[in-house]
Amino acid sequence: METSELIKKVRKIEIKTRGLSNNIFAGEYHSAFKGRGMTFAEVREYQFGDDIRSIDWNVTARFGHPYIKVFEEERELTVVLLIDVSGSREFGTVHQLKKDIFTEVAATLAFSTIQNNDKIGVIFFSDKIEKFIPPKKGKKHVLHIIRELIDFEPESEKTDIAGALRYFTNAIKKSSTAFIISDFIDKNFEKELTIANRKHDVVALQVYDIRETELPDVGMVKLKDAETGERIWVDTSNKRLRTTYKHAWGESQLALQKSFTKSGVDLVSMSTSEDYVRALMKLFKMRA
């Protein structure tokens, strides 16, 4: 993409998503994603009713009477966006491609993050780690992330969510909040999801297209798998085929929801034909 065109696109997304984060999500983000860690604040003299487990025995021995350690909630968050850049994100049949929603949702979260004075980083993944942008603060950093969201070209078309989660768990040492933005057309990542969520606060944002849930009756159509390149002819006028297709989507979605519930991870799904603002508001209210 040419530089001038890229700048225009970045500016357009900045205006829209920064406005959303300022006007709609200002309070919700803050209350939904609080600092999870506790950091040492001070030592003070023991008072009646204090928890004896907080006694600082070294200071107590030095002064001859009990002192306790006081901790406070660590407000500053580190936020990491794990963004699926595999081939299936290029699919979309109504208003937008899935990758367009990925970009706008990620940008909205990024602006909400810096508005709260938190750090944000990004992991782009396919079936490999395509790019890692370490967490930092500031508008300049967020604009760099948005440029990458718009213009990034992955090396691979395939998906490996388990591999992305393993990398994230190893790369980010400090407890953080992570948003996985994907269509989740993948399997066998529940173990890695559970491990990641033990150390971090993981949230899943699924973006799908209506044509992935059901086929229209339009006769013979040629379908292509965006990740493998395989092409097949399908007779969509066959009612049994359409029913089977719809049932298969429902079953896969149910299995996905069970997997996230078992891992203790919040899952919010949104269609390319729906307003993602509503889905994010649902998430924030769920977490408040």
C-alpha positions as CSV (number, residue, x, y, z in Angstrom):
1,M,0.0,0.0,0.0
2,E,1.3,3.5,-0.9
3,T,2.3,5.7,2.0
4,S,-0.3,8.4,1.3
5,E,-3.1,5.8,1.1
6,L,-1.9,4.1,4.3
7,I,-1.8,7.5,6.2
8,K,-5.4,8.2,5.1
9,K,-6.6,4.8,6.3
10,V,-4.7,5.2,9.6
11,R,-6.3,8.6,10.1
12,K,-9.8,7.3,9.3
13,I,-9.5,4.5,11.8
14,E,-7.9,6.7,14.4
15,I,-10.8,9.2,14.2
16,K,-13.5,6.5,14.5
17,T,-11.9,4.3,17.1
18,R,-10.4,7.0,19.3
19,G,-13.8,8.6,19.4
20,L,-15.4,5.3,20.5
21,S,-12.8,4.8,23.2
22,N,-13.2,8.4,24.5
23,N,-17.0,8.7,24.3
24,I,-18.4,5.2,24.8
25,F,-15.8,3.1,26.5
26,A,-14.1,5.6,28.8
27,G,-15.5,4.3,32.1
28,E,-16.3,0.8,31.0
29,Y,-12.7,-0.2,30.1
30,H,-11.4,1.2,33.4
31,S,-13.9,-0.8,35.5
32,A,-13.8,-4.0,33.5
33,F,-10.0,-4.4,33.4
34,K,-8.5,-3.5,36.8
35,G,-4.9,-4.1,37.7
36,R,-4.8,-7.7,39.0
37,G,-1.4,-7.6,40.8
38,M,-0.6,-6.2,44.3
39,T,2.4,-4.0,44.8
40,F,4.2,-3.1,48.0
41,A,3.3,0.4,49.3
42,E,4.8,0.9,52.8
43,V,5.5,-0.5,56.2
44,R,3.5,0.9,59.2
45,E,3.0,0.0,62.9
46,Y,0.7,-2.9,63.6
47,Q,-2.9,-1.9,64.6
48,F,-5.5,-4.0,66.3
49,G,-7.4,-6.0,63.7
50,D,-4.6,-6.1,61.1
51,D,-3.8,-9.5,59.5
52,I,-0.9,-11.0,61.4
53,R,0.2,-12.7,58.1
54,S,1.2,-9.2,56.9
55,I,3.7,-8.7,59.8
56,D,7.2,-7.7,58.5
57,W,9.4,-9.7,60.9
58,N,12.6,-8.0,59.9
59,V,11.3,-4.5,60.7
60,T,9.5,-5.8,63.8
61,A,12.8,-7.3,65.2
62,R,14.6,-4.0,64.5
63,F,12.2,-1.8,66.3
64,G,11.0,-4.2,69.0
65,H,7.3,-3.9,68.3
66,P,5.2,-5.2,65.4
67,Y,5.1,-3.6,61.9
68,I,3.1,-4.8,58.9
69,K,3.6,-4.6,55.1
70,V,0.9,-2.6,53.3
71,F,0.1,-3.5,49.7
72,E,-2.1,-1.7,47.2
73,E,-3.7,-2.8,43.9
74,E,-1.4,-2.3,41.0
75,R,-3.4,0.0,38.7
76,E,-1.2,0.0,35.7
77,L,-2.0,-2.8,33.2
78,T,-0.1,-4.4,30.5
79,V,-2.4,-5.2,27.6
80,V,-1.5,-7.6,24.8
81,L,-3.5,-8.1,21.6
82,L,-3.1,-11.5,20.0
83,I,-4.3,-11.0,16.4
84,D,-5.0,-13.8,14.0
85,V,-3.6,-12.8,10.5
86,S,-4.2,-16.2,8.8
87,G,-6.0,-16.4,5.5
88,S,-9.5,-16.9,6.8
89,R,-9.5,-13.3,8.0
90,E,-9.9,-12.2,4.4
91,F,-13.4,-13.6,4.3
92,G,-16.5,-11.4,4.4
93,T,-19.8,-11.3,2.4
94,V,-21.9,-8.5,3.9
95,H,-20.4,-5.1,4.8
96,Q,-16.8,-5.8,5.9
97,L,-14.1,-8.4,5.8
98,K,-13.3,-10.1,9.1
99,K,-9.9,-8.4,9.1
100,D,-11.6,-5.0,8.9
101,I,-13.4,-5.8,12.2
102,F,-10.2,-7.2,13.7
103,T,-8.5,-3.9,12.9
104,E,-11.2,-1.6,14.3
105,V,-11.7,-3.7,17.5
106,A,-8.0,-3.8,18.1
107,A,-7.6,-0.1,17.5
108,T,-10.5,0.7,19.8
109,L,-9.0,-1.4,22.6
110,A,-5.6,0.2,21.9
111,F,-6.9,3.7,22.4
112,S,-8.9,2.7,25.5
113,T,-5.6,1.2,26.9
114,I,-3.5,4.3,26.4
115,Q,-6.3,6.5,27.7
116,N,-6.1,4.6,30.9
117,N,-2.3,5.1,30.9
118,D,-1.6,1.4,30.3
119,K,0.9,-0.3,28.1
120,I,-0.1,-2.2,25.0
121,G,1.6,-4.7,22.8
122,V,0.6,-6.9,19.9
123,I,1.4,-10.4,18.7
124,F,0.4,-11.1,15.0
125,F,0.1,-14.9,14.5
126,S,-0.8,-17.4,11.7
127,D,0.7,-20.9,12.3
128,K,3.8,-19.0,13.3
129,I,4.6,-15.8,15.2
130,E,4.5,-13.3,12.3
131,K,5.4,-10.2,14.4
132,F,5.7,-9.1,18.0
133,I,5.4,-5.4,19.0
134,P,6.5,-5.2,22.7
135,P,4.1,-3.3,25.1
136,K,4.6,0.5,25.4
137,K,2.6,3.5,26.2
138,G,1.6,6.5,24.1
139,K,-0.4,7.6,21.0
140,K,2.6,7.3,18.7
141,H,2.9,3.6,19.7
142,V,-0.8,3.0,19.0
143,L,-0.6,4.7,15.6
144,H,2.3,2.4,14.8
145,I,0.1,-0.6,15.8
146,I,-2.8,0.6,13.6
147,R,-0.4,1.0,10.6
148,E,0.7,-2.6,11.1
149,L,-2.9,-3.8,11.5
150,I,-3.8,-2.2,8.1
151,D,-0.7,-3.0,6.1
152,F,0.7,-6.2,7.6
153,E,1.2,-9.1,5.1
154,P,1.7,-12.5,6.8
155,E,4.1,-15.1,5.5
156,S,1.6,-17.9,6.2
157,E,-2.1,-18.5,5.5
158,K,-2.6,-21.1,8.2
159,T,-3.5,-20.9,11.9
160,D,-2.0,-22.2,15.1
161,I,-3.7,-20.6,18.2
162,A,-1.9,-23.0,20.6
163,G,1.5,-21.9,19.3
164,A,0.5,-18.2,19.7
165,L,-0.6,-18.8,23.3
166,R,2.7,-20.6,24.1
167,Y,4.7,-17.7,22.7
168,F,2.6,-15.2,24.6
169,T,3.0,-17.1,27.9
170,N,6.8,-17.2,27.5
171,A,7.3,-13.7,26.1
172,I,5.2,-11.7,28.6
173,K,6.5,-12.3,32.1
174,K,4.4,-9.7,33.9
175,S,0.7,-10.6,34.6
176,S,-1.3,-8.9,31.8
177,T,-4.7,-8.7,30.1
178,A,-4.7,-10.4,26.7
179,F,-7.3,-10.1,24.0
180,I,-7.3,-12.9,21.4
181,I,-8.9,-11.5,18.2
182,S,-9.7,-14.4,15.8
183,D,-12.3,-16.4,14.0
184,F,-11.1,-19.4,16.0
185,I,-11.2,-21.7,13.0
186,D,-8.7,-24.0,14.7
187,K,-8.6,-26.8,17.3
188,N,-6.6,-28.3,20.1
189,F,-5.6,-25.1,22.0
190,E,-7.5,-25.6,25.2
191,K,-4.5,-26.7,27.2
192,E,-2.4,-23.6,26.2
193,L,-5.4,-21.4,26.8
194,T,-5.8,-22.7,30.3
195,I,-2.1,-22.3,31.1
196,A,-2.1,-18.7,29.7
197,N,-5.2,-17.8,31.7
198,R,-3.6,-19.0,35.0
199,K,-0.9,-16.4,34.7
200,H,-2.8,-13.7,32.7
201,D,-6.3,-12.5,32.3
202,V,-7.3,-13.8,28.8
203,V,-10.4,-12.6,26.9
204,A,-11.5,-14.1,23.5
205,L,-13.1,-12.0,20.8
206,Q,-14.5,-14.1,18.0
207,V,-15.3,-12.5,14.6
208,Y,-17.3,-14.6,12.1
209,D,-19.3,-14.0,8.9
210,I,-22.9,-15.0,8.4
211,R,-22.0,-17.2,5.5
212,E,-19.9,-19.3,7.8
213,T,-23.1,-20.1,9.8
214,E,-25.4,-21.0,6.9
215,L,-25.4,-21.4,3.1
216,P,-27.8,-19.5,0.9
217,D,-29.8,-21.4,-1.7
218,V,-28.0,-20.1,-4.9
219,G,-27.3,-23.3,-6.8
220,M,-23.8,-24.5,-7.6
221,V,-21.0,-22.5,-6.2
222,K,-17.3,-22.9,-6.0
223,L,-15.8,-22.6,-2.5
224,K,-12.2,-22.0,-1.6
225,D,-10.6,-22.7,1.8
226,A,-8.6,-19.5,2.5
227,E,-6.0,-21.3,4.5
228,T,-5.3,-24.4,2.4
229,G,-6.3,-23.1,-1.0
230,E,-8.5,-26.2,-1.7
231,R,-11.4,-25.5,-4.0
232,I,-14.7,-27.5,-4.2
233,W,-18.0,-27.3,-6.0
234,V,-21.0,-27.2,-3.7
235,D,-24.7,-27.5,-4.7
236,T,-26.4,-25.1,-2.3
237,S,-29.8,-25.9,-3.6
238,N,-29.5,-29.2,-1.7
239,K,-31.6,-28.7,1.5
240,R,-29.9,-31.5,3.4
241,L,-26.5,-30.1,2.6
242,R,-27.5,-26.7,3.9
243,T,-29.0,-28.2,7.1
244,T,-25.8,-30.3,7.7
245,Y,-23.7,-27.2,7.1
246,K,-25.7,-25.1,9.6
247,H,-25.7,-28.0,12.1
248,A,-21.9,-28.3,11.8
249,W,-21.4,-24.6,12.6
250,G,-23.7,-24.9,15.6
251,E,-21.8,-27.9,16.9
252,S,-18.4,-26.3,16.4
253,Q,-19.6,-23.1,18.1
254,L,-20.9,-25.1,21.1
255,A,-17.6,-26.9,21.4
256,L,-15.7,-23.6,21.3
257,Q,-17.9,-22.1,24.0
258,K,-17.4,-25.2,26.2
259,S,-13.6,-25.0,25.7
260,F,-13.5,-21.3,26.8
261,T,-15.8,-22.0,29.8
262,K,-13.5,-24.9,30.9
263,S,-10.5,-22.6,30.6
264,G,-12.1,-19.8,32.5
265,V,-11.9,-17.4,29.6
266,D,-14.6,-14.9,28.6
267,L,-15.8,-15.3,25.0
268,V,-17.7,-12.7,23.0
269,S,-18.7,-13.4,19.4
270,M,-19.5,-10.8,16.8
271,S,-20.6,-11.0,13.2
272,T,-19.2,-8.9,10.3
273,S,-22.8,-7.7,9.7
274,E,-23.3,-6.5,13.3
275,D,-22.1,-3.5,15.2
276,Y,-19.0,-4.5,17.1
277,V,-19.6,-1.6,19.6
278,R,-22.5,-3.6,21.0
279,A,-20.3,-6.7,21.4
280,L,-17.6,-4.7,23.3
281,M,-20.1,-3.1,25.5
282,K,-21.5,-6.6,26.3
283,L,-17.9,-7.7,27.2
284,F,-17.3,-4.7,29.5
285,K,-20.6,-5.1,31.3
286,M,-19.9,-8.8,31.7
287,R,-16.6,-8.0,33.4
288,A,-17.6,-4.9,35.5
